[in-house]
């Protein structure tokens, strides 16, 4: 089984943790760190209308990121993160600490919303840990 990631608020930290282990190239195909809204639109093909309607920090955008990176990198699974780690709200009205994590599996895409507090470093680390927990749960179903 293969994996790809599309990271926004986690800034590539999921990819870094995966590639820290030798042999990761057997299953990990790569990542798009789509920190800016433009990269979500131009590289991950998240429709601008979806972002305009729901905000860049939303369940809908997270799902589109996961689905589209899975397709782009031709993998079985994908993880996507989008959120507001602060200290300001940026391109979204979402409260600081809001994180959406989407998982695309061979058969479906789902997303969960988390409130991770208000300390930037902890928000990112909690999001990375939660993403691994969610993907492990899905892979173990196979």
C-alpha positions in Angstrom: 0.0 0.0 0.0 1.2 3.5 -0.8 0.8 6.9 0.9 0.9 10.6 0.0 0.4 13.7 2.1 -0.9 17.1 1.5 0.1 19.4 4.3 -0.8 22.9 5.1 -0.7 23.8 8.8 1.7 20.9 9.5 4.2 22.4 7.0 5.8 19.1 5.9 6.3 17.7 9.4 4.3 14.5 8.6 6.5 13.9 5.5 9.6 14.5 7.6 8.6 12.0 10.2 7.8 9.4 7.5 11.0 9.8 5.6 13.1 9.7 8.8 12.8 5.9 8.5 14.9 3.9 6.1 12.7 2.0 3.6 10.0 4.7 3.5 10.4 5.0 -0.2 8.8 1.6 -0.6 5.4 3.0 0.4 5.7 6.8 0.7 5.4 8.6 -2.7 5.6 12.2 -1.6 4.0 15.3 -0.3 2.6 18.7 -1.5 3.2 21.3 1.2 0.4 23.6 0.2 0.9 26.3 2.8 -0.6 29.0 0.7 -4.1 29.1 -0.7 -2.7 29.5 -4.3 -0.9 26.1 -4.0 -4.1 24.4 -2.8 -5.8 25.8 -6.0 -3.0 25.6 -8.6 -1.2 22.3 -7.5 -3.8 20.3 -5.6 -6.7 21.5 -7.8 -8.9 22.5 -4.9 -11.6 24.6 -6.5 -11.5 28.3 -5.6 -15.2 28.3 -5.3 -15.0 25.6 -2.6 -12.4 27.7 -0.6 -14.6 30.8 -1.1 -17.7 29.0 0.1 -16.2 27.1 3.1 -12.8 28.8 3.9 -9.4 27.4 3.4 -9.6 25.9 6.9 -12.6 23.6 6.5 -13.7 20.0 6.2 -14.5 20.4 2.6 -11.1 21.7 1.7 -9.3 19.0 3.7 -11.3 16.3 1.9 -10.5 17.8 -1.5 -6.8 18.0 -0.6 -6.7 14.4 0.5 -8.6 13.1 -2.5 -6.6 15.2 -5.0 -3.1 14.4 -3.6 -4.0 10.7 -3.7 -5.0 11.0 -7.3 -2.0 13.3 -8.2 0.6 10.9 -6.7 -1.3 7.8 -7.5 -1.4 6.3 -4.0 -3.7 4.0 -2.1 -4.0 6.3 0.9 -3.5 10.0 1.6 -3.4 12.3 4.6 -4.3 16.0 4.4 -4.1 18.7 7.0 -5.4 22.2 7.0 -5.8 24.4 10.1 -5.0 27.6 11.9 -1.9 27.3 14.1 -1.8 31.1 14.8 -0.8 33.5 16.0 -3.2 35.2 13.6 -6.1 33.9 11.6 -4.4 34.3 8.1 -6.7 33.4 5.1 -9.4 31.9 7.3 -11.9 33.0 10.0 -11.3 29.7 11.8 -10.3 30.0 15.5 -6.7 29.5 16.3 -6.2 25.8 17.1 -8.7 24.6 14.6 -7.4 21.7 12.5 -9.0 19.5 9.9 -7.4 16.2 9.1 -8.6 14.2 6.1 -7.8 10.6 5.2 -8.4 9.2 1.7 -8.5 5.4 1.6 -8.9 3.2 -1.4 -12.7 3.4 -0.9 -13.6 6.7 0.7 -12.5 10.0 2.1 -13.3 11.2 5.6 -12.4 14.2 7.7 -12.3 15.0 11.4 -12.2 18.4 13.1 -10.0 19.0 16.1 -9.5 21.9 18.5 -5.8 21.8 19.4 -5.4 24.7 21.8 -3.6 28.0 21.2 0.1 27.3 21.2 1.5 27.1 17.7 4.1 24.5 18.2 1.8 22.2 20.2 -1.0 22.6 17.7 1.3 21.4 14.9 2.7 18.5 16.9 -0.8 17.4 18.0 -2.0 17.5 14.4 0.9 15.4 13.3 0.3 12.8 16.0 -3.4 12.7 15.3 -2.8 12.3 11.6 -0.6 9.2 12.3 -3.2 7.8 14.6 -6.0 8.2 12.0 -4.0 6.7 9.1 -2.8 3.8 11.3 -6.5 3.0 12.2 -7.5 3.0 8.5 -4.5 0.9 7.3 -5.2 -1.7 10.0 -8.6 -2.2 8.5 -7.1 -3.6 5.3 
